[in-house]
Amino acid sequence: MNDPLLTFEKAKQLKQQLTEFMMMYKFALDEMETRISILQEEFELMHDYSPIEHVKTRLKSPESIFEKARRKNIPFHLHVLKNSIQDIAGIRITCSFLSDIYRLEEMLRKQSDMHVVTVKDYIKKPKENGYRSLHMIVKVPVYTSARKEEVFVEIQIRTIAMDFWASLEHKIFYKYNQNVPKQLISELTEAAHSAAALDEKMEHIHHEMTAVKQKQAAQPGESEQLQLNSHTFAIPRKLLESLQNLPDDLSGV
């Protein structure tokens, strides 16, 4: 007969290990949200525009993790799961335009302390059902009081149109329990093509808007404005003229 005290202590130990396991993925998502928030605010301040429309995070439940391990015949050991399942922590970034997706990918690649493991471009090569998105698997450094650990995070970057289609497709497959009528699948694929055409059209409009904005910005005025959140500062043109001899890169000043 098992010793009840031993069983209780063992259960307590396993719960602590699982908590630590899940905690690292939660911290990795917190780290990614902070990085993306900084990129978003930087663009809003420097370019009066941000390629990031919306950010959503997702953390798989322990039940979902072990169910996926069971389907893929992965041993139920936390150190094995850590290296074998790379989408426990997920973050979805929605952009307005196609070019924003690749601009954001480039910005993430430039973060030298974050390692890009794989990239799957379902925009240039959509899935058969019409699904389009850019998927990245990255390793994010997480620092705790005890150690540093590199944690896998899956990043999905897509446009608003792609996200709307993917959400609709998921709801339909869930409603029909994966047994979707062929006619509906055909209509979904056609809708995916329409969403792709919309993205192309919006990208064209975006380029035209940018050109008009650049032309307007080239017109001289008496002063410019510098805005940092709730703070607005007037910058007289004479001050800008007096600063024109400064080096372009002030990082070493």
C-alpha positions, 0 to 999 in steps of 0.5 A: 500500500502507498504511503499517503504522506509520500503520495502527497509529497510527490504530488506537491513536488510534481505540481511545483515542477509543472508550475516552474515549467509553465512559469517560464513560458509565461515570462517569455510571453511577458518579455515578447509583449514588452519588446513588441510594445517598444517597437510599436511606440517607437514607430508611433513616435518616429513615423506617426504610424505603427505597423502593429495593429493588435497583439494577442498572446496564448499559453497552452494549458498543461492538458493541451500540452500533454494531449499534443505529446500523446498524439505525437508520441513524445515522452511525458518528461518536462525536459523532453517536452521543452525541446519537442513542443515549440508552440506552448507560448504563442503570440499573434500580431495583426498588421494593416498591410502586407509590407508591415509583416515583413518589416516587423519580421526584419525588426525582430531579427535584428534583436541580437539576444533573440534567436530565430529558429525557423520561419514559415512563410504561408503568405508567399506559399499559402496552405491548400485551404488558402491560409496565409500568415508568417510563422516564426519560432524564436528563442527568447532569453528569460532571466529569473533569480536562479538562472537564465533560460532560452524559451521557445515562442511561436510568433504569427504575423498576419494582416487584418484580412488574414486574421478575419479569414483564419478566425472564420475558418476555425469557427466553421471547422469547430462547428462541423467537428472537422467534417465541413461540407465540400461546398463550404470548403470551396467557398472558404478557399474562394474567400481566402483568394478575395482576402488576398486580393484585398490585401494587395489593394490596400497595400497599393493604397498604403503606398499612395498615402505614404507618397502624399504624406512625404510630399506634404512633409517636405513643405516648410513651416514656421515650426514642427512638433515633437510629441512624446505621449502626453507631452508636446513640444514646439520645435522652431525651424530655426532650432532645426536649422541650428542642429543640422550640422550635428552628426546623424548618429548621436548614439556615441554622444 
